[in-house]
Amino acid sequence: MKKILLVTTFFLIFHTNSIAGQYSDKFANCLIQKTTDRDKIVLVRWVFSVIAQHSALNTEFQINNDKFKNYEIAVADYMQYILGTVCFRETKDILNYEGLEAFANAFELLGEVAMLSLMEDEKVKMSIENWVNYIDPSFLKKFE
């Protein structure tokens, strides 16, 4: 039963959207292949700081305004670089030939890259699985 719960958690966290289209594929591949480990850190910090703004979390994970602004600036710099330089041709092509919706769908991959990078950290992996240790054994017996 613990394995089922862990697998369910995995699928909830790593749910991905499929992307179709020649230009979408090229754009997505460029984003994935050209995002460096340093870029992933920028994305992880920004994603976490944004999530920490949620009303259920903002009292638990306070990020001061200067640090939050720095994360926003870093992600803006990254976006300008990846879209305007590294994947410029792919960005123009997807916008010209497949439109804003395809661009937005492919762009979701960057959020997934950040989340995958976050989840690949060993301490995060251990923490994400640890909750199963608190399941009441009598509850698990219901499913035998």
C-alpha positions as CSV (number, residue, x, y, z in Angstrom):
1,M,0.0,0.0,0.0
2,K,2.9,2.4,0.7
3,K,4.1,1.9,-2.8
4,I,0.7,2.8,-4.2
5,L,0.6,6.0,-2.1
6,L,4.1,6.9,-3.3
7,V,3.2,6.3,-7.0
8,T,0.1,8.4,-6.6
9,T,2.2,11.2,-5.1
10,F,4.7,10.9,-8.0
11,F,1.9,11.2,-10.6
12,L,0.3,14.2,-8.8
13,I,3.7,16.1,-8.8
14,F,4.9,15.1,-12.2
15,H,1.7,15.5,-14.3
16,T,2.8,16.7,-17.7
17,N,1.0,18.0,-20.8
18,S,1.7,16.7,-24.2
19,I,2.9,19.0,-26.9
20,A,2.1,18.5,-30.6
21,G,3.4,20.3,-33.6
22,Q,6.7,20.7,-35.4
23,Y,7.5,24.1,-34.0
24,S,6.2,23.3,-30.5
25,D,8.6,20.3,-30.4
26,K,11.6,22.4,-31.6
27,F,10.8,25.2,-29.1
28,A,10.3,22.7,-26.2
29,N,13.5,20.9,-27.1
30,C,15.5,24.1,-27.2
31,L,14.1,25.2,-23.8
32,I,14.9,21.8,-22.2
33,Q,18.3,21.3,-23.8
34,K,19.5,24.9,-23.4
35,T,18.4,25.5,-19.8
36,T,21.5,25.1,-17.7
37,D,21.8,23.9,-14.1
38,R,22.3,27.5,-13.1
39,D,19.1,28.4,-15.0
40,K,17.3,25.6,-13.2
41,I,18.3,27.1,-9.8
42,V,17.0,30.5,-10.9
43,L,13.7,28.8,-11.9
44,V,13.5,26.8,-8.7
45,R,14.0,29.8,-6.5
46,W,11.5,31.9,-8.4
47,V,8.9,29.1,-8.4
48,F,9.3,28.5,-4.7
49,S,9.1,32.2,-3.9
50,V,5.9,32.5,-6.0
51,I,4.3,29.5,-4.3
52,A,5.3,30.9,-0.9
53,Q,3.0,33.8,-1.6
54,H,-0.1,31.6,-1.3
55,S,-2.2,32.6,1.7
56,A,-1.8,29.1,3.2
57,L,2.0,29.4,3.1
58,N,3.0,33.1,3.3
59,T,3.1,33.1,7.1
60,E,5.2,29.9,7.1
61,F,7.7,30.8,4.4
62,Q,8.3,34.5,4.4
63,I,10.5,35.8,1.6
64,N,11.4,39.4,2.1
65,N,10.6,41.9,-0.7
66,D,14.2,42.4,-1.8
67,K,14.9,38.7,-2.1
68,F,11.6,38.2,-4.0
69,K,12.4,41.1,-6.3
70,N,15.9,39.6,-7.0
71,Y,14.3,36.3,-7.9
72,E,11.9,38.1,-10.3
73,I,14.8,40.0,-11.9
74,A,16.8,36.7,-12.3
75,V,13.9,34.9,-13.9
76,A,13.3,37.9,-16.2
77,D,17.0,37.9,-17.2
78,Y,16.8,34.2,-17.9
79,M,13.6,34.6,-20.0
80,Q,15.1,37.4,-22.1
81,Y,18.2,35.3,-22.7
82,I,16.6,32.0,-23.5
83,L,13.8,33.5,-25.7
84,G,15.7,36.4,-27.2
85,T,19.1,34.8,-27.8
86,V,19.4,31.0,-27.2
87,C,16.0,29.9,-28.6
88,F,15.3,33.0,-30.7
89,R,14.6,31.2,-34.0
90,E,12.4,28.6,-32.2
91,T,10.5,31.3,-30.3
92,K,9.8,33.2,-33.5
93,D,8.7,30.1,-35.4
94,I,6.3,28.9,-32.8
95,L,4.7,32.3,-32.5
96,N,4.5,32.8,-36.2
97,Y,3.3,29.3,-37.2
98,E,1.5,27.9,-34.2
99,G,0.4,30.9,-32.2
100,L,0.3,32.1,-28.7
101,E,-1.6,29.1,-27.3
102,A,1.1,26.7,-28.6
103,F,3.8,29.0,-27.2
104,A,2.0,29.0,-23.8
105,N,1.6,25.2,-23.8
106,A,5.3,24.7,-24.7
107,F,6.3,27.3,-22.2
108,E,4.7,25.3,-19.4
109,L,7.7,23.0,-19.8
110,L,9.9,25.5,-18.0
111,G,7.7,25.2,-14.9
112,E,8.0,21.5,-15.2
113,V,11.8,21.8,-15.6
114,A,11.9,23.8,-12.4
115,M,9.7,21.3,-10.5
116,L,11.7,18.3,-11.8
117,S,14.9,20.1,-10.7
118,L,13.4,20.7,-7.3
119,M,12.2,17.1,-7.0
120,E,15.6,15.7,-8.1
121,D,17.3,17.0,-5.0
122,E,18.0,14.1,-2.6
123,K,16.7,15.8,0.5
124,V,13.5,16.7,-1.3
125,K,13.1,13.1,-2.6
126,M,13.5,11.8,1.0
127,S,11.0,14.4,2.3
128,I,8.4,13.7,-0.3
129,E,8.3,10.0,0.6
130,N,8.5,10.5,4.4
131,W,4.8,11.2,5.0
132,V,4.0,7.5,4.3
133,N,5.7,6.7,7.6
134,Y,2.9,8.4,9.4
135,I,0.1,6.3,7.9
136,D,-1.6,4.2,10.6
137,P,-0.8,0.5,10.0
138,S,-4.4,-0.4,10.7
139,F,-5.5,1.8,7.9
140,L,-3.2,-0.1,5.5
141,K,-4.7,-3.4,6.6
142,K,-8.1,-2.4,5.2
143,F,-6.7,-2.9,1.7
144,E,-5.2,-6.4,2.2
